[in-house]
């Protein structure tokens, strides 16, 4: 059962859908065939079993062989972090900012521990979710279209200026 469209972009649309099998609401990203980039799908497959973090959005199902490729993912019941960033007139308490930053860094650590680098961390790609009845807000990293698998153990570090 489709509830409504939650967003639209150059890629296509995101719909809020009730999943009868899992008895929960999920988000379904439907891509325009000509704008579909399988890289996000590939990255999602890589992280499906590798990253276990509440601070990284969970991808549940992919379908890229249909007329319209789609991606089923965990639903976050709040907006993106961009909603906070674009309201400088509303002061954000330091403890809230610290908590959000810690969650984002924990999500990035989970990514890096799996040998993946996100490469597109920005406010629009951080979804906010408040588990019902918890009184908490979790920041979740999303949009893995630019993610890349790298061997972090074999990378050299360079120090500029010496």
C-alpha positions in Angstrom: 0.0 0.0 0.0 1.5 3.3 -1.1 0.9 6.2 1.3 2.4 9.2 -0.5 5.5 10.6 -2.2 8.1 11.8 0.3 10.5 13.4 -2.2 11.4 13.9 -5.8 14.7 14.6 -7.4 16.5 14.2 -10.7 16.8 10.4 -10.1 13.0 9.8 -9.7 10.7 9.7 -6.6 10.7 8.3 -3.1 7.4 6.8 -1.8 6.3 5.8 1.6 5.0 2.2 1.4 3.5 -0.2 3.9 5.3 -3.6 3.6 2.8 -6.3 4.6 5.5 -9.0 4.8 7.6 -7.1 7.4 4.6 -5.3 8.9 6.3 -1.9 8.8 6.6 1.3 6.7 9.5 1.4 4.3 10.8 4.0 1.8 10.9 3.0 -1.9 13.1 4.9 -4.2 11.9 4.5 -7.8 14.5 5.5 -10.5 13.9 6.9 -13.9 15.4 4.2 -16.2 17.5 6.8 -18.1 18.8 8.4 -14.8 19.4 5.1 -13.0 23.0 4.6 -11.9 23.6 1.0 -10.7 26.5 2.3 -8.5 24.1 3.0 -5.6 22.6 -0.4 -6.0 26.1 -2.0 -6.1 27.2 -0.1 -3.0 24.0 -1.1 -1.2 24.7 -4.8 -2.0 28.2 -4.3 -0.5 26.9 -2.9 2.7 23.8 -5.1 3.1 25.6 -7.7 5.2 28.8 -5.8 6.1 27.6 -2.8 8.0 25.6 -3.3 11.1 25.1 0.2 12.5 21.9 2.1 13.5 23.6 5.1 12.1 23.7 3.8 8.5 20.4 3.5 6.6 19.5 -0.2 5.9 18.8 -1.2 2.3 16.3 -4.0 2.2 15.7 -4.9 -1.4 16.9 -4.0 -4.9 15.3 -4.5 -8.2 17.2 -3.3 -11.3 15.7 -5.6 -13.9 12.2 -4.2 -14.0 10.9 -1.3 -16.2 11.6 1.1 -13.3 14.5 0.1 -11.1 13.7 0.5 -7.4 15.3 0.3 -4.0 13.5 -0.5 -0.8 15.1 0.9 2.3 14.5 1.6 6.0 12.1 4.6 6.5 13.3 7.5 8.6 10.3 9.5 10.1 12.0 12.9 10.2 13.7 15.1 7.6 17.3 15.4 6.6 20.0 17.2 8.6 19.6 19.9 6.0 16.5 21.1 7.8 18.6 22.1 10.8 21.5 23.5 8.8 19.1 25.8 6.9 17.6 27.4 10.1 20.5 29.3 11.7 18.1 31.5 13.5 17.1 28.5 15.7 20.1 27.8 18.0 21.0 24.2 18.3 22.2 23.2 21.8 25.8 22.1 22.0 24.8 18.7 23.5 22.5 18.0 20.5 25.1 19.0 18.0 27.7 16.7 19.8 25.2 13.8 19.8 24.5 14.2 16.1 28.2 14.5 15.2 29.0 11.4 17.3 26.3 9.4 15.5 27.5 10.5 12.1 31.1 9.7 13.0 30.0 6.3 14.3 28.2 5.6 11.0 31.4 6.6 9.1 33.5 4.4 11.3 31.2 1.5 10.4 31.6 2.3 6.7 35.4 2.5 6.9 35.6 -0.7 9.0 33.9 -2.5 6.1 36.5 -1.2 3.6 34.0 1.4 2.2 34.2 5.1 1.8 31.0 7.1 1.4 32.5 10.1 -0.5 29.4 12.3 -0.4 28.7 13.1 3.3 26.5 16.2 3.4 23.4 17.4 5.3 21.1 16.1 2.6 22.5 12.6 2.9 22.0 12.4 6.7 18.4 11.3 7.5 16.9 11.8 11.0 14.8 9.2 12.7 13.0 9.1 16.0 12.0 5.6 17.0 8.4 5.8 18.2 8.2 6.3 22.0 12.0 6.7 22.4 12.2 10.4 22.7 15.6 10.1 20.8 16.7 11.2 17.4 19.2 9.1 15.4 21.3 10.4 12.5 21.6 7.9 9.7 23.9 8.1 6.7 22.2 7.5 3.4 22.7 7.7 -0.4 25.5 5.4 -1.3 25.7 6.4 -5.0 29.3 7.6 -4.6 30.5 4.9 -2.1 33.6 3.1 -3.1 35.3 0.0 -1.8 38.9 0.6 -1.0 41.7 -1.3 0.8 42.4 1.1 3.6 45.3 -1.0 4.9 47.3 -0.5 1.7 46.8 3.3 1.4 49.7 5.5 2.2 49.4 8.7 4.2 51.2 11.8 2.9 52.2 14.7 5.0 52.4 18.0 3.0 55.2 20.5 3.5 58.0 18.1 4.4 
